[in-house]
Amino acid sequence: MSTELEHEPSPQPSGPIARLRAGIKWLNANKKRFFWWWVGYQAIKGIITLSLIWIPLLLLWLRSRGEA
């Protein structure tokens, strides 16, 4: 019989509060990565919105006034 204690992996808490806390901890550990993903997403969304919505609207408006 060994005197050393065997370490068993601690069971993951399965309650909703424990899962929420684990999720918040994971988000806090990855917040820099998510920030830069968010910046990239906003840049791409802005380019698409500008090119597919605002530029055509501006051209239609200028043509209706006879300026383009």
N, CA, C and O atoms as a Tripos MOL2 file, in Angstrom:
@<TRIPOS>MOLECULE
protein
  272   271    68     0     0
PROTEIN
NO_CHARGES

@<TRIPOS>ATOM
      1 N           0.8430   -1.1750    0.0000 N.3       1 MET1
      2 CA          0.0000    0.0000    0.0000 C.3       1 MET1
      3 C           0.8830    1.2300    0.0000 C.2       1 MET1
      4 O           1.7960    1.3490    0.8170 O.2       1 MET1
      5 N           0.6130    2.1320   -0.9040 N.am      2 SER2
      6 CA          1.4120    3.3400   -1.0560 C.3       2 SER2
      7 C           0.8980    4.4330   -0.1280 C.2       2 SER2
      8 O          -0.3000    4.5270    0.1380 O.2       2 SER2
      9 N           1.8240    5.2580    0.3590 N.am      3 THR3
     10 CA          1.4230    6.3800    1.2160 C.3       3 THR3
     11 C           1.1070    7.6250    0.4100 C.2       3 THR3
     12 O           0.5790    8.6010    0.9440 O.2       3 THR3
     13 N           1.4340    7.5910   -0.8910 N.am      4 GLU4
     14 CA          1.1430    8.7600   -1.7270 C.3       4 GLU4
     15 C          -0.3380    8.7910   -2.0830 C.2       4 GLU4
     16 O          -0.9600    7.7560   -2.3190 O.2       4 GLU4
     17 N          -0.8740    9.9760   -2.1160 N.am      5 LEU5
     18 CA         -2.2670   10.1350   -2.5160 C.3       5 LEU5
     19 C          -2.3540   10.1600   -4.0300 C.2       5 LEU5
     20 O          -1.5820   10.8450   -4.7010 O.2       5 LEU5
     21 N          -3.2750    9.4250   -4.5420 N.am      6 GLU6
     22 CA         -3.4830    9.4490   -5.9840 C.3       6 GLU6
     23 C          -4.4340   10.5860   -6.3110 C.2       6 GLU6
     24 O          -5.4880   10.7380   -5.6930 O.2       6 GLU6
     25 N          -4.0410   11.3740   -7.2890 N.am      7 HIS7
     26 CA         -4.8640   12.5190   -7.6810 C.3       7 HIS7
     27 C          -5.8020   12.1080   -8.8000 C.2       7 HIS7
     28 O          -5.3750   11.7720   -9.9040 O.2       7 HIS7
     29 N          -7.0540   12.1420   -8.4950 N.am      8 GLU8
     30 CA         -8.0590   11.8880   -9.5170 C.3       8 GLU8
     31 C          -8.4790   13.2270  -10.1010 C.2       8 GLU8
     32 O          -8.5440   14.2240   -9.3810 O.2       8 GLU8
     33 N          -8.7620   13.2620  -11.3870 N.am      9 PRO9
     34 CA         -9.2200   14.5380  -11.9540 C.3       9 PRO9
     35 C         -10.5200   14.9660  -11.2800 C.2       9 PRO9
     36 O         -11.4450   14.1720  -11.1070 O.2       9 PRO9
     37 N         -10.5610   16.2210  -10.9120 N.am     10 SER10
     38 CA        -11.7640   16.7120  -10.2470 C.3      10 SER10
     39 C         -12.9150   16.7390  -11.2470 C.2      10 SER10
     40 O         -12.7340   17.1480  -12.3940 O.2      10 SER10
     41 N         -14.0780   16.3120  -10.8220 N.am     11 PRO11
     42 CA        -15.2190   16.3090  -11.7460 C.3      11 PRO11
     43 C         -15.6170   17.7350  -12.1110 C.2      11 PRO11
     44 O         -15.5760   18.6460  -11.2850 O.2      11 PRO11
     45 N         -15.9970   17.8960  -13.3560 N.am     12 GLN12
     46 CA        -16.4360   19.2090  -13.8170 C.3      12 GLN12
     47 C         -17.7980   19.5200  -13.2160 C.2      12 GLN12
     48 O         -18.6960   18.6780  -13.2530 O.2      12 GLN12
     49 N         -17.9650   20.7190  -12.6610 N.am     13 PRO13
     50 CA        -19.2840   21.0730  -12.1360 C.3      13 PRO13
     51 C         -20.2940   21.1380  -13.2750 C.2      13 PRO13
     52 O         -20.0160   21.6800  -14.3440 O.2      13 PRO13
     53 N         -21.4560   20.5810  -13.0230 N.am     14 SER14
     54 CA        -22.4200   20.4760  -14.1110 C.3      14 SER14
     55 C         -23.6330   21.3710  -13.9260 C.2      14 SER14
     56 O         -24.5350   21.3540  -14.7640 O.2      14 SER14
     57 N         -23.6820   22.1450  -12.8640 N.am     15 GLY15
     58 CA        -24.8200   23.0250  -12.6670 C.3      15 GLY15
     59 C         -24.7610   24.2210  -13.5960 C.2      15 GLY15
     60 O         -23.6910   24.5460  -14.1100 O.2      15 GLY15
     61 N         -25.8810   24.8810  -13.8210 N.am     16 PRO16
     62 CA        -25.9020   26.0230  -14.7440 C.3      16 PRO16
     63 C         -25.0360   27.1880  -14.2680 C.2      16 PRO16
     64 O         -24.4130   27.8610  -15.0890 O.2      16 PRO16
     65 N         -24.9850   27.4370  -12.9640 N.am     17 ILE17
     66 CA        -24.1560   28.5330  -12.4520 C.3      17 ILE17
     67 C         -22.6800   28.2110  -12.6500 C.2      17 ILE17
     68 O         -21.8970   29.0850  -13.0220 O.2      17 ILE17
     69 N         -22.2990   26.9620  -12.4020 N.am     18 ALA18
     70 CA        -20.9070   26.5570  -12.5800 C.3      18 ALA18
     71 C         -20.5040   26.6350  -14.0450 C.2      18 ALA18
     72 O         -19.3940   27.0640  -14.3630 O.2      18 ALA18
     73 N         -21.4010   26.2210  -14.9420 N.am     19 ARG19
     74 CA        -21.0950   26.3190  -16.3800 C.3      19 ARG19
     75 C         -20.9680   27.7700  -16.8060 C.2      19 ARG19
     76 O         -20.1110   28.1050  -17.6230 O.2      19 ARG19
     77 N         -21.8170   28.6390  -16.2580 N.am     20 LEU20
     78 CA        -21.7450   30.0630  -16.5810 C.3      20 LEU20
     79 C         -20.4220   30.6560  -16.1140 C.2      20 LEU20
     80 O         -19.7800   31.4130  -16.8420 O.2      20 LEU20
     81 N         -20.0190   30.3070  -14.9000 N.am     21 ARG21
     82 CA        -18.7350   30.8050  -14.3820 C.3      21 ARG21
     83 C         -17.5660   30.3020  -15.2190 C.2      21 ARG21
     84 O         -16.6280   31.0530  -15.4900 O.2      21 ARG21
     85 N         -17.6150   29.0420  -15.6280 N.am     22 ALA22
     86 CA        -16.5520   28.4900  -16.4680 C.3      22 ALA22
     87 C         -16.5190   29.2000  -17.8200 C.2      22 ALA22
     88 O         -15.4440   29.4700  -18.3560 O.2      22 ALA22
     89 N         -17.6900   29.5010  -18.3690 N.am     23 GLY23
     90 CA        -17.7450   30.2260  -19.6430 C.3      23 GLY23
     91 C         -17.1940   31.6310  -19.5270 C.2      23 GLY23
     92 O         -16.4820   32.0960  -20.4170 O.2      23 GLY23
     93 N         -17.5170   32.3140  -18.4370 N.am     24 ILE24
     94 CA        -16.9970   33.6680  -18.2210 C.3      24 ILE24
     95 C         -15.4860   33.6310  -18.0440 C.2      24 ILE24
     96 O         -14.7760   34.4970  -18.5550 O.2      24 ILE24
     97 N         -14.9960   32.6330  -17.3230 N.am     25 LYS25
     98 CA        -13.5480   32.4900  -17.1390 C.3      25 LYS25
     99 C         -12.8610   32.2640  -18.4860 C.2      25 LYS25
    100 O         -11.8000   32.8290  -18.7500 O.2      25 LYS25
    101 N         -13.4710   31.4360  -19.3350 N.am     26 TRP26
    102 CA        -12.8970   31.1660  -20.6510 C.3      26 TRP26
    103 C         -12.8970   32.4270  -21.5150 C.2      26 TRP26
    104 O         -11.9180   32.7030  -22.2090 O.2      26 TRP26
    105 N         -13.9970   33.2000  -21.4750 N.am     27 LEU27
    106 CA        -14.0540   34.4470  -22.2420 C.3      27 LEU27
    107 C         -13.0010   35.4350  -21.7650 C.2      27 LEU27
    108 O         -12.3580   36.0950  -22.5810 O.2      27 LEU27
    109 N         -12.8170   35.5440  -20.4580 N.am     28 ASN28
    110 CA        -11.8010   36.4480  -19.9290 C.3      28 ASN28
    111 C         -10.4030   36.0240  -20.3440 C.2      28 ASN28
    112 O          -9.5430   36.8740  -20.5740 O.2      28 ASN28
    113 N         -10.1640   34.7280  -20.4440 N.am     29 ALA29
    114 CA         -8.8530   34.2420  -20.8580 C.3      29 ALA29
    115 C          -8.5930   34.5120  -22.3410 C.2      29 ALA29
    116 O          -7.4370   34.5810  -22.7580 O.2      29 ALA29
    117 N          -9.6440   34.6640  -23.1360 N.am     30 ASN30
    118 CA         -9.4930   34.8450  -24.5870 C.3      30 ASN30
    119 C          -9.9620   36.2090  -25.0730 C.2      30 ASN30
    120 O         -10.2390   36.3660  -26.2620 O.2      30 ASN30
    121 N         -10.0600   37.1970  -24.1960 N.am     31 LYS31
    122 CA        -10.6660   38.4690  -24.6000 C.3      31 LYS31
    123 C          -9.8400   39.2390  -25.6160 C.2      31 LYS31
    124 O         -10.4150   39.9430  -26.4470 O.2      31 LYS31
    125 N          -8.5110   39.1360  -25.5880 N.am     32 LYS32
    126 CA         -7.6990   39.8430  -26.5900 C.3      32 LYS32
    127 C          -7.9500   39.2840  -27.9840 C.2      32 LYS32
    128 O          -8.0700   40.0250  -28.9590 O.2      32 LYS32
    129 N          -8.0250   37.9600  -28.0540 N.am     33 ARG33
    130 CA         -8.2700   37.3400  -29.3600 C.3      33 ARG33
    131 C          -9.6480   37.7190  -29.8830 C.2      33 ARG33
    132 O          -9.7900   38.0310  -31.0650 O.2      33 ARG33
    133 N         -10.6660   37.7000  -29.0270 N.am     34 PHE34
    134 CA        -12.0080   38.0650  -29.4570 C.3      34 PHE34
    135 C         -12.0980   39.5320  -29.8400 C.2      34 PHE34
    136 O         -12.8560   39.8870  -30.7430 O.2      34 PHE34
    137 N         -11.3340   40.3950  -29.1680 N.am     35 PHE35
    138 CA        -11.3420   41.8100  -29.5250 C.3      35 PHE35
    139 C         -10.8660   41.9950  -30.9590 C.2      35 PHE35
    140 O         -11.4920   42.7250  -31.7280 O.2      35 PHE35
    141 N          -9.7640   41.3410  -31.3300 N.am     36 TRP36
    142 CA         -9.2420   41.5190  -32.6800 C.3      36 TRP36
    143 C         -10.1230   40.8500  -33.7240 C.2      36 TRP36
    144 O         -10.2040   41.3360  -34.8520 O.2      36 TRP36
    145 N         -10.7860   39.7500  -33.3820 N.am     37 TRP37
    146 CA        -11.7810   39.1720  -34.2900 C.3      37 TRP37
    147 C         -12.9250   40.1500  -34.5030 C.2      37 TRP37
    148 O         -13.4250   40.2930  -35.6190 O.2      37 TRP37
    149 N         -13.3430   40.8270  -33.4280 N.am     38 TRP38
    150 CA        -14.4330   41.7960  -33.5150 C.3      38 TRP38
    151 C         -14.0180   42.9850  -34.3880 C.2      38 TRP38
    152 O         -14.8220   43.4560  -35.1930 O.2      38 TRP38
    153 N         -12.7860   43.4780  -34.2480 N.am     39 VAL39
    154 CA        -12.3010   44.5880  -35.0670 C.3      39 VAL39
    155 C         -12.2940   44.1830  -36.5380 C.2      39 VAL39
    156 O         -12.7340   44.9530  -37.3930 O.2      39 VAL39
    157 N         -11.8040   42.9970  -36.8400 N.am     40 GLY40
    158 CA        -11.7980   42.5190  -38.2180 C.3      40 GLY40
    159 C         -13.1980   42.3740  -38.7850 C.2      40 GLY40
    160 O         -13.4500   42.7290  -39.9370 O.2      40 GLY40
    161 N         -14.1060   41.8550  -37.9780 N.am     41 TYR41
    162 CA        -15.5020   41.7060  -38.4060 C.3      41 TYR41
    163 C         -16.1210   43.0620  -38.7210 C.2      41 TYR41
    164 O         -16.7920   43.2160  -39.7420 O.2      41 TYR41
    165 N         -15.9000   44.0480  -37.8500 N.am     42 GLN42
    166 CA        -16.4630   45.3790  -38.0760 C.3      42 GLN42
    167 C         -15.8820   46.0160  -39.3320 C.2      42 GLN42
    168 O         -16.6030   46.6940  -40.0650 O.2      42 GLN42
    169 N         -14.5930   45.8130  -39.5950 N.am     43 ALA43
    170 CA        -13.9740   46.3770  -40.7960 C.3      43 ALA43
    171 C         -14.5830   45.7640  -42.0610 C.2      43 ALA43
    172 O         -14.9220   46.4820  -43.0010 O.2      43 ALA43
    173 N         -14.7170   44.4540  -42.0790 N.am     44 ILE44
    174 CA        -15.3000   43.7870  -43.2490 C.3      44 ILE44
    175 C         -16.7550   44.1940  -43.4270 C.2      44 ILE44
    176 O         -17.1930   44.4610  -44.5460 O.2      44 ILE44
    177 N         -17.5070   44.2430  -42.3340 N.am     45 LYS45
    178 CA        -18.9110   44.6460  -42.4090 C.3      45 LYS45
    179 C         -19.0290   46.0800  -42.9230 C.2      45 LYS45
    180 O         -19.9250   46.3810  -43.7120 O.2      45 LYS45
    181 N         -18.1400   46.9580  -42.4870 N.am     46 GLY46
    182 CA        -18.1690   48.3400  -42.9460 C.3      46 GLY46
    183 C         -17.8710   48.4650  -44.4290 C.2      46 GLY46
    184 O         -18.5180   49.2400  -45.1330 O.2      46 GLY46
    185 N         -16.8960   47.7060  -44.9050 N.am     47 ILE47
    186 CA        -16.5550   47.7420  -46.3330 C.3      47 ILE47
    187 C         -17.7280   47.2410  -47.1750 C.2      47 ILE47
    188 O         -18.0650   47.8400  -48.1970 O.2      47 ILE47
    189 N         -18.3410   46.1540  -46.7490 N.am     48 ILE48
    190 CA        -19.4770   45.6070  -47.5000 C.3      48 ILE48
    191 C         -20.6480   46.5810  -47.4960 C.2      48 ILE48
    192 O         -21.2710   46.8070  -48.5340 O.2      48 ILE48
    193 N         -20.9530   47.1570  -46.3390 N.am     49 THR49
    194 CA        -22.0660   48.1080  -46.2480 C.3      49 THR49
    195 C         -21.7970   49.3340  -47.1040 C.2      49 THR49
    196 O         -22.6890   49.8150  -47.8040 O.2      49 THR49
    197 N         -20.5810   49.8370  -47.0520 N.am     50 LEU50
    198 CA        -20.2320   51.0150  -47.8420 C.3      50 LEU50
    199 C         -20.3710   50.7360  -49.3310 C.2      50 LEU50
    200 O         -20.9600   51.5250  -50.0700 O.2      50 LEU50
    201 N         -19.8190   49.5970  -49.7660 N.am     51 SER51
    202 CA        -19.7970   49.3370  -51.2030 C.3      51 SER51
    203 C         -21.1440   48.8750  -51.7600 C.2      51 SER51
    204 O         -21.4450   49.1470  -52.9220 O.2      51 SER51
    205 N         -21.9490   48.1950  -50.9720 N.am     52 LEU52
    206 CA        -23.2060   47.6650  -51.4990 C.3      52 LEU52
    207 C         -24.4240   48.5270  -51.1930 C.2      52 LEU52
    208 O         -25.4620   48.3680  -51.8350 O.2      52 LEU52
    209 N         -24.3210   49.4330  -50.2300 N.am     53 ILE53
    210 CA        -25.4900   50.2360  -49.8550 C.3      53 ILE53
    211 C         -25.2310   51.7220  -50.0390 C.2      53 ILE53
    212 O         -25.9430   52.3760  -50.8010 O.2      53 ILE53
    213 N         -24.2350   52.2690  -49.3630 N.am     54 TRP54
    214 CA        -24.0810   53.7220  -49.3300 C.3      54 TRP54
    215 C         -23.5720   54.3100  -50.6390 C.2      54 TRP54
    216 O         -24.0680   55.3560  -51.0600 O.2      54 TRP54
    217 N         -22.6110   53.6880  -51.2940 N.am     55 ILE55
    218 CA        -22.1170   54.2260  -52.5700 C.3      55 ILE55
    219 C         -23.2060   54.1840  -53.6400 C.2      55 ILE55
    220 O         -23.3890   55.1840  -54.3350 O.2      55 ILE55
    221 N         -23.9480   53.0710  -53.8120 N.am     56 PRO56
    222 CA        -25.0510   53.1030  -54.7850 C.3      56 PRO56
    223 C         -26.1160   54.1470  -54.4500 C.2      56 PRO56
    224 O         -26.6340   54.8070  -55.3500 O.2      56 PRO56
    225 N         -26.4480   54.3060  -53.1650 N.am     57 LEU57
    226 CA        -27.4230   55.3360  -52.7920 C.3      57 LEU57
    227 C         -26.9160   56.7330  -53.1200 C.2      57 LEU57
    228 O         -27.6730   57.5720  -53.6070 O.2      57 LEU57
    229 N         -25.6440   56.9850  -52.8560 N.am     58 LEU58
    230 CA        -25.0600   58.2880  -53.1740 C.3      58 LEU58
    231 C         -25.0940   58.5400  -54.6770 C.2      58 LEU58
    232 O         -25.4250   59.6430  -55.1140 O.2      58 LEU58
    233 N         -24.7540   57.5250  -55.4720 N.am     59 LEU59
    234 CA        -24.7780   57.6940  -56.9260 C.3      59 LEU59
    235 C         -26.1930   57.9410  -57.4360 C.2      59 LEU59
    236 O         -26.3950   58.7860  -58.3090 O.2      59 LEU59
    237 N         -27.1710   57.2170  -56.9060 N.am     60 LEU60
    238 CA        -28.5620   57.4600  -57.3030 C.3      60 LEU60
    239 C         -28.9970   58.8760  -56.9490 C.2      60 LEU60
    240 O         -29.6580   59.5410  -57.7470 O.2      60 LEU60
    241 N         -28.6370   59.3320  -55.7760 N.am     61 TRP61
    242 CA        -29.0160   60.6690  -55.3320 C.3      61 TRP61
    243 C         -28.3570   61.7500  -56.1960 C.2      61 TRP61
    244 O         -28.9990   62.7280  -56.5790 O.2      61 TRP61
    245 N         -27.0560   61.5580  -56.4980 N.am     62 LEU62
    246 CA        -26.3600   62.5430  -57.3270 C.3      62 LEU62
    247 C         -26.9130   62.5540  -58.7520 C.2      62 LEU62
    248 O         -27.0430   63.6210  -59.3520 O.2      62 LEU62
    249 N         -27.2390   61.3870  -59.2980 N.am     63 ARG63
    250 CA        -27.8010   61.3350  -60.6480 C.3      63 ARG63
    251 C         -29.1790   61.9670  -60.7050 C.2      63 ARG63
    252 O         -29.5340   62.5900  -61.7060 O.2      63 ARG63
    253 N         -29.9600   61.8160  -59.6430 N.am     64 SER64
    254 CA        -31.2990   62.4190  -59.6420 C.3      64 SER64
    255 C         -31.2110   63.9410  -59.6030 C.2      64 SER64
    256 O         -32.1320   64.6280  -60.0460 O.2      64 SER64
    257 N         -30.1180   64.4660  -59.0790 N.am     65 ARG65
    258 CA        -29.9180   65.9130  -59.0320 C.3      65 ARG65
    259 C         -29.1640   66.4120  -60.2650 C.2      65 ARG65
    260 O         -29.0060   67.6190  -60.4470 O.2      65 ARG65
    261 N         -28.6970   65.4890  -61.1150 N.am     66 GLY66
    262 CA        -27.9710   65.8610  -62.3210 C.3      66 GLY66
    263 C         -26.5240   66.2240  -62.0650 C.2      66 GLY66
    264 O         -25.9160   66.9280  -62.8720 O.2      66 GLY66
    265 N         -25.9520   65.7590  -60.9540 N.am     67 GLU67
    266 CA        -24.5730   66.1220  -60.6130 C.3      67 GLU67
    267 C         -23.5760   65.0100  -60.9080 C.2      67 GLU67
    268 O         -22.3720   65.2260  -60.7770 O.2      67 GLU67
    269 N         -24.0340   63.8470  -61.2950 N.am     68 ALA68
    270 CA        -23.0790   62.7650  -61.5450 C.3      68 ALA68
    271 C         -23.3130   62.1670  -62.9130 C.2      68 ALA68
    272 O         -22.6070   61.2400  -63.3100 O.2      68 ALA68
@<TRIPOS>BOND
     1     1     2 1
     2     2     3 1
     3     3     4 2
     4     3     5 am
     5     5     6 1
     6     6     7 1
     7     7     8 2
     8     7     9 am
     9     9    10 1
    10    10    11 1
    11    11    12 2
    12    11    13 am
    13    13    14 1
    14    14    15 1
    15    15    16 2
    16    15    17 am
    17    17    18 1
    18    18    19 1
    19    19    20 2
    20    19    21 am
    21    21    22 1
    22    22    23 1
    23    23    24 2
    24    23    25 am
    25    25    26 1
    26    26    27 1
    27    27    28 2
    28    27    29 am
    29    29    30 1
    30    30    31 1
    31    31    32 2
    32    31    33 am
    33    33    34 1
    34    34    35 1
    35    35    36 2
    36    35    37 am
    37    37    38 1
    38    38    39 1
    39    39    40 2
    40    39    41 am
    41    41    42 1
    42    42    43 1
    43    43    44 2
    44    43    45 am
    45    45    46 1
    46    46    47 1
    47    47    48 2
    48    47    49 am
    49    49    50 1
    50    50    51 1
    51    51    52 2
    52    51    53 am
    53    53    54 1
    54    54    55 1
    55    55    56 2
    56    55    57 am
    57    57    58 1
    58    58    59 1
    59    59    60 2
    60    59    61 am
    61    61    62 1
    62    62    63 1
    63    63    64 2
    64    63    65 am
    65    65    66 1
    66    66    67 1
    67    67    68 2
    68    67    69 am
    69    69    70 1
    70    70    71 1
    71    71    72 2
    72    71    73 am
    73    73    74 1
    74    74    75 1
    75    75    76 2
    76    75    77 am
    77    77    78 1
    78    78    79 1
    79    79    80 2
    80    79    81 am
    81    81    82 1
    82    82    83 1
    83    83    84 2
    84    83    85 am
    85    85    86 1
    86    86    87 1
    87    87    88 2
    88    87    89 am
    89    89    90 1
    90    90    91 1
    91    91    92 2
    92    91    93 am
    93    93    94 1
    94    94    95 1
    95    95    96 2
    96    95    97 am
    97    97    98 1
    98    98    99 1
    99    99   100 2
   100    99   101 am
   101   101   102 1
   102   102   103 1
   103   103   104 2
   104   103   105 am
   105   105   106 1
   106   106   107 1
   107   107   108 2
   108   107   109 am
   109   109   110 1
   110   110   111 1
   111   111   112 2
   112   111   113 am
   113   113   114 1
   114   114   115 1
   115   115   116 2
   116   115   117 am
   117   117   118 1
   118   118   119 1
   119   119   120 2
   120   119   121 am
   121   121   122 1
   122   122   123 1
   123   123   124 2
   124   123   125 am
   125   125   126 1
   126   126   127 1
   127   127   128 2
   128   127   129 am
   129   129   130 1
   130   130   131 1
   131   131   132 2
   132   131   133 am
   133   133   134 1
   134   134   135 1
   135   135   136 2
   136   135   137 am
   137   137   138 1
   138   138   139 1
   139   139   140 2
   140   139   141 am
   141   141   142 1
   142   142   143 1
   143   143   144 2
   144   143   145 am
   145   145   146 1
   146   146   147 1
   147   147   148 2
   148   147   149 am
   149   149   150 1
   150   150   151 1
   151   151   152 2
   152   151   153 am
   153   153   154 1
   154   154   155 1
   155   155   156 2
   156   155   157 am
   157   157   158 1
   158   158   159 1
   159   159   160 2
   160   159   161 am
   161   161   162 1
   162   162   163 1
   163   163   164 2
   164   163   165 am
   165   165   166 1
   166   166   167 1
   167   167   168 2
   168   167   169 am
   169   169   170 1
   170   170   171 1
   171   171   172 2
   172   171   173 am
   173   173   174 1
   174   174   175 1
   175   175   176 2
   176   175   177 am
   177   177   178 1
   178   178   179 1
   179   179   180 2
   180   179   181 am
   181   181   182 1
   182   182   183 1
   183   183   184 2
   184   183   185 am
   185   185   186 1
   186   186   187 1
   187   187   188 2
   188   187   189 am
   189   189   190 1
   190   190   191 1
   191   191   192 2
   192   191   193 am
   193   193   194 1
   194   194   195 1
   195   195   196 2
   196   195   197 am
   197   197   198 1
   198   198   199 1
   199   199   200 2
   200   199   201 am
   201   201   202 1
   202   202   203 1
   203   203   204 2
   204   203   205 am
   205   205   206 1
   206   206   207 1
   207   207   208 2
   208   207   209 am
   209   209   210 1
   210   210   211 1
   211   211   212 2
   212   211   213 am
   213   213   214 1
   214   214   215 1
   215   215   216 2
   216   215   217 am
   217   217   218 1
   218   218   219 1
   219   219   220 2
   220   219   221 am
   221   221   222 1
   222   222   223 1
   223   223   224 2
   224   223   225 am
   225   225   226 1
   226   226   227 1
   227   227   228 2
   228   227   229 am
   229   229   230 1
   230   230   231 1
   231   231   232 2
   232   231   233 am
   233   233   234 1
   234   234   235 1
   235   235   236 2
   236   235   237 am
   237   237   238 1
   238   238   239 1
   239   239   240 2
   240   239   241 am
   241   241   242 1
   242   242   243 1
   243   243   244 2
   244   243   245 am
   245   245   246 1
   246   246   247 1
   247   247   248 2
   248   247   249 am
   249   249   250 1
   250   250   251 1
   251   251   252 2
   252   251   253 am
   253   253   254 1
   254   254   255 1
   255   255   256 2
   256   255   257 am
   257   257   258 1
   258   258   259 1
   259   259   260 2
   260   259   261 am
   261   261   262 1
   262   262   263 1
   263   263   264 2
   264   263   265 am
   265   265   266 1
   266   266   267 1
   267   267   268 2
   268   267   269 am
   269   269   270 1
   270   270   271 1
   271   271   272 2
@<TRIPOS>SUBSTRUCTURE
     1 MET1         2 RESIDUE 1 A MET
     2 SER2         6 RESIDUE 1 A SER
     3 THR3        10 RESIDUE 1 A THR
     4 GLU4        14 RESIDUE 1 A GLU
     5 LEU5        18 RESIDUE 1 A LEU
     6 GLU6        22 RESIDUE 1 A GLU
     7 HIS7        26 RESIDUE 1 A HIS
     8 GLU8        30 RESIDUE 1 A GLU
     9 PRO9        34 RESIDUE 1 A PRO
    10 SER10       38 RESIDUE 1 A SER
    11 PRO11       42 RESIDUE 1 A PRO
    12 GLN12       46 RESIDUE 1 A GLN
    13 PRO13       50 RESIDUE 1 A PRO
    14 SER14       54 RESIDUE 1 A SER
    15 GLY15       58 RESIDUE 1 A GLY
    16 PRO16       62 RESIDUE 1 A PRO
    17 ILE17       66 RESIDUE 1 A ILE
    18 ALA18       70 RESIDUE 1 A ALA
    19 ARG19       74 RESIDUE 1 A ARG
    20 LEU20       78 RESIDUE 1 A LEU
    21 ARG21       82 RESIDUE 1 A ARG
    22 ALA22       86 RESIDUE 1 A ALA
    23 GLY23       90 RESIDUE 1 A GLY
    24 ILE24       94 RESIDUE 1 A ILE
    25 LYS25       98 RESIDUE 1 A LYS
    26 TRP26      102 RESIDUE 1 A TRP
    27 LEU27      106 RESIDUE 1 A LEU
    28 ASN28      110 RESIDUE 1 A ASN
    29 ALA29      114 RESIDUE 1 A ALA
    30 ASN30      118 RESIDUE 1 A ASN
    31 LYS31      122 RESIDUE 1 A LYS
    32 LYS32      126 RESIDUE 1 A LYS
    33 ARG33      130 RESIDUE 1 A ARG
    34 PHE34      134 RESIDUE 1 A PHE
    35 PHE35      138 RESIDUE 1 A PHE
    36 TRP36      142 RESIDUE 1 A TRP
    37 TRP37      146 RESIDUE 1 A TRP
    38 TRP38      150 RESIDUE 1 A TRP
    39 VAL39      154 RESIDUE 1 A VAL
    40 GLY40      158 RESIDUE 1 A GLY
    41 TYR41      162 RESIDUE 1 A TYR
    42 GLN42      166 RESIDUE 1 A GLN
    43 ALA43      170 RESIDUE 1 A ALA
    44 ILE44      174 RESIDUE 1 A ILE
    45 LYS45      178 RESIDUE 1 A LYS
    46 GLY46      182 RESIDUE 1 A GLY
    47 ILE47      186 RESIDUE 1 A ILE
    48 ILE48      190 RESIDUE 1 A ILE
    49 THR49      194 RESIDUE 1 A THR
    50 LEU50      198 RESIDUE 1 A LEU
    51 SER51      202 RESIDUE 1 A SER
    52 LEU52      206 RESIDUE 1 A LEU
    53 ILE53      210 RESIDUE 1 A ILE
    54 TRP54      214 RESIDUE 1 A TRP
    55 ILE55      218 RESIDUE 1 A ILE
    56 PRO56      222 RESIDUE 1 A PRO
    57 LEU57      226 RESIDUE 1 A LEU
    58 LEU58      230 RESIDUE 1 A LEU
    59 LEU59      234 RESIDUE 1 A LEU
    60 LEU60      238 RESIDUE 1 A LEU
    61 TRP61      242 RESIDUE 1 A TRP
    62 LEU62      246 RESIDUE 1 A LEU
    63 ARG63      250 RESIDUE 1 A ARG
    64 SER64      254 RESIDUE 1 A SER
    65 ARG65      258 RESIDUE 1 A ARG
    66 GLY66      262 RESIDUE 1 A GLY
    67 GLU67      266 RESIDUE 1 A GLU
    68 ALA68      270 RESIDUE 1 A ALA
